[in-house]
């Protein structure tokens, strides 16, 4: 049996694994980008197929049948080893990985470090050829509760717990309430702000910054490995990347809040800070 893939894989390492029979590489880039260049054998997955909305709340987990359709259409089964990437550094790809964890995917899950930027800019092979996958059966159940998933009720019950850290991955202006994308502005009480791209090394093709740098920056905000950490943004797109960052850094108890501020900021009975 092949060795399991790491949670974060470098382009050079992935290139050496592309012939693994159980491996599936999933591209969540824009369709026009995928048509121009993608990793050989990569399957395009539309980000919209793995999220749903109940306005005004967005970023929710779809019903099982929607996920079954989306995952089965690109030939995935629960046993495949998955490497995900996109053209934005990892937000959409991380949301797929979080979703697969939420439904109990049994194969390995890995994020391509730097995504398409690192792969293409560093001379790894790309193609325009389309790979057509045979439809597969991916039965989906959503465990209740699912370990990687936090709800508003789950958070509300734990507000003020010193062993809980809330990581807000939005911009500073969203966090303070100066910029509004929901009825109310601000943040969940006690949350700290670590904007999602602050984890990326802009000079190194959008890879995650070195672990010691990230651990130090997070510790300065009170986010440490002894705590349970819940990540959120507006629709758990940006914060899915923060979630995967924490997983890579070895945080043992991490959850993502799918409704995020699109839910919390629109529910007037929930407390907030500005």
C-alpha positions in Angstrom: 0.0 0.0 0.0 1.3 3.5 -0.9 2.3 5.8 1.9 -0.5 8.2 2.9 -0.2 11.7 1.5 0.5 14.6 3.9 -2.1 17.2 4.7 0.0 19.7 2.7 1.9 18.5 -0.4 4.5 20.3 -2.4 4.3 20.4 -6.2 7.5 18.4 -6.6 6.2 15.6 -4.3 2.8 15.6 -6.1 4.4 15.3 -9.5 6.1 12.1 -8.3 2.7 10.7 -7.2 0.6 11.4 -10.3 0.6 7.8 -11.4 -0.8 6.4 -8.2 -4.0 4.5 -9.1 -5.9 5.6 -6.0 -5.0 9.3 -6.4 -7.4 11.9 -7.7 -6.4 15.5 -8.3 -9.3 17.9 -8.1 -9.1 21.4 -9.6 -11.4 24.1 -8.2 -10.1 26.9 -10.4 -12.3 28.9 -12.6 -13.4 26.9 -15.7 -11.6 29.2 -18.1 -8.4 28.8 -16.2 -8.8 25.0 -16.2 -9.3 25.1 -20.0 -6.1 26.9 -20.5 -3.9 24.9 -18.1 -4.2 22.3 -15.4 -2.3 19.5 -13.8 -2.4 16.4 -16.1 -5.3 14.2 -15.1 -6.9 16.8 -12.8 -10.7 16.8 -12.7 -12.5 20.2 -12.7 -15.0 20.7 -9.9 -17.3 23.7 -9.8 -17.1 25.3 -6.4 -20.8 26.0 -6.5 -21.5 22.3 -6.5 -20.2 21.9 -3.0 -21.9 24.8 -1.3 -25.5 25.9 -1.0 -27.5 28.9 0.3 -30.7 29.5 2.2 -30.7 33.3 1.9 -29.5 35.4 3.5 -27.3 32.6 4.7 -24.7 31.2 2.3 -21.8 28.8 2.4 -23.9 25.9 3.8 -23.3 22.2 3.3 -25.5 20.9 0.5 -28.0 18.1 1.0 -26.4 14.7 0.6 -27.9 14.0 -2.8 -26.2 17.2 -4.2 -22.8 16.1 -2.9 -23.4 12.6 -4.2 -24.0 14.0 -7.7 -21.1 16.4 -7.6 -18.5 13.9 -6.3 -19.7 10.9 -8.3 -19.7 12.9 -11.5 -16.0 13.4 -11.4 -15.3 9.8 -10.5 -14.7 10.0 -6.7 -15.3 7.3 -4.2 -14.8 7.5 -0.4 -11.5 5.5 -0.7 -9.7 7.8 -3.1 -6.7 9.8 -2.0 -7.6 13.4 -2.9 -5.2 16.3 -3.7 -7.1 19.6 -4.2 -5.9 22.8 -5.6 -7.3 26.1 -7.1 -6.1 29.3 -8.8 -6.4 31.5 -5.6 -3.9 29.9 -3.2 -6.2 27.3 -1.6 -9.6 28.7 -0.3 -11.9 26.8 -2.6 -9.7 23.7 -2.5 -9.6 23.8 1.3 -13.4 24.1 1.4 -13.6 20.8 -0.6 -11.2 19.1 1.9 -13.2 20.4 4.9 -16.4 19.1 3.2 -14.9 15.7 2.6 -13.8 15.5 6.2 -17.3 16.5 7.3 -18.9 13.6 5.4 -16.3 11.1 6.7 -14.1 10.6 3.6 -11.9 7.6 4.2 -9.1 8.2 1.8 -6.3 10.7 2.3 -6.9 14.4 1.9 -4.2 16.8 0.9 -3.9 20.5 -0.2 -1.4 21.4 -2.9 0.8 24.0 -1.3 0.5 27.2 -3.4 -2.0 25.6 -5.7 -1.8 26.4 -9.4 0.5 29.4 -8.8 3.2 27.2 -7.4 2.7 24.3 -9.8 2.7 26.4 -13.0 5.2 29.0 -12.0 7.8 26.4 -11.0 7.7 24.5 -14.2 5.7 21.4 -13.4 3.8 19.9 -16.3 0.5 21.4 -17.4 -2.0 20.4 -20.1 -5.1 21.6 -21.9 -6.3 18.0 -22.4 -9.5 17.1 -20.8 -9.7 13.9 -18.7 -13.1 12.4 -18.6 -13.7 10.4 -15.5 -16.1 7.5 -15.4 -19.0 8.2 -13.0 -18.6 6.7 -9.6 -20.8 6.0 -6.6 -20.1 8.3 -3.7 -22.8 7.7 -1.0 -23.0 10.7 1.3 -24.2 10.9 4.9 -23.8 13.9 7.1 -23.1 12.7 10.6 -24.9 14.7 13.3 -22.8 16.1 14.8 -19.9 16.0 12.4 -16.6 16.6 14.1 -15.3 19.4 11.7 -18.6 21.3 11.7 -19.6 24.0 14.2 -23.1 25.5 14.3 -24.3 28.8 15.7 -25.8 26.9 18.6 -22.5 25.1 19.3 -20.6 28.4 19.4 -23.2 30.2 21.5 -23.1 27.5 24.1 -19.3 27.9 24.4 -18.9 31.7 24.3 -16.6 32.8 27.1 -14.9 29.4 27.5 -11.2 30.0 28.0 -10.5 26.8 26.1 -12.2 28.0 23.0 -10.6 30.3 20.3 -12.7 31.9 17.5 -10.7 32.7 14.5 -12.2 35.3 12.1 -10.6 35.0 8.7 -12.3 38.1 7.2 -10.8 41.5 6.5 -10.1 44.0 9.3 -13.0 46.2 8.1 -15.4 43.3 8.1 -14.2 42.3 11.6 -14.7 45.8 13.0 -18.1 46.2 11.3 -16.9 49.1 9.1 -17.7 46.9 6.0 -21.1 45.2 5.9 -22.1 42.1 4.0 -24.9 41.1 6.5 -27.6 43.0 8.3 -25.2 43.6 11.2 -21.5 44.4 11.3 -18.9 43.2 13.8 -17.7 39.8 15.0 -18.6 37.0 17.3 -17.8 38.0 20.9 -14.2 37.0 21.8 -13.1 36.3 18.2 -9.7 37.4 17.0 -8.9 38.5 13.5 -6.4 36.7 11.3 -7.2 37.6 7.7 -6.9 34.4 5.6 -4.3 35.6 3.2 -2.0 36.6 6.1 -1.1 32.9 6.2 0.1 33.0 2.6 3.7 33.8 1.5 3.1 36.2 -1.4 6.8 35.9 -2.4 6.7 32.1 -2.5 3.8 31.4 -4.9 1.1 31.7 -2.3 2.4 28.8 -0.2 1.6 28.6 3.5 4.1 30.7 5.5 6.6 28.6 7.6 5.0 26.8 10.5 7.1 28.6 13.2 6.0 32.0 11.8 2.3 31.0 11.8 2.4 29.4 15.2 4.0 32.6 16.6 1.4 34.9 15.0 -1.5 32.8 16.2 -0.1 32.5 19.7 0.1 36.3 19.9 -3.6 36.3 19.3 -4.3 33.6 21.9 -4.8 30.8 19.4 -2.8 27.9 20.7 -2.8 24.2 20.2 -4.3 23.4 23.6 -7.6 25.1 22.6 -10.5 24.1 20.4 -10.4 26.5 17.5 -13.4 27.4 15.3 -12.8 29.3 12.1 -15.4 31.5 10.3 -15.6 34.2 7.7 -18.6 35.3 5.7 -19.5 31.9 4.1 -16.7 29.6 5.2 -14.7 29.9 2.0 -11.8 32.0 3.3 -12.0 30.3 6.7 -11.9 26.9 5.2 -8.3 27.8 4.2 -7.7 28.9 7.8 -9.2 25.6 9.0 -6.8 23.6 6.8 -3.9 25.8 7.9 -4.6 24.9 11.6 -4.9 21.2 10.6 -1.5 21.4 8.9 0.0 23.1 12.0 -1.1 20.2 14.2 -4.0 21.8 16.0 -5.9 18.7 17.3 -9.4 20.3 17.8 -10.5 22.4 14.9 -14.0 23.1 13.5 -15.3 25.3 10.7 -18.6 27.3 10.9 -20.3 27.0 7.5 -22.9 29.7 7.9 -20.3 32.0 9.3 -21.1 35.7 9.4 -23.8 35.4 6.8 -25.8 33.6 9.5 -24.5 35.2 12.7 -24.7 38.7 11.3 -28.3 38.2 10.1 -29.6 36.7 13.3 -30.4 39.6 15.5 -30.8 37.5 18.7 -27.1 36.4 18.5 -24.5 38.6 20.4 -21.8 40.5 18.6 -18.9 42.8 19.2 -17.7 45.7 17.2 
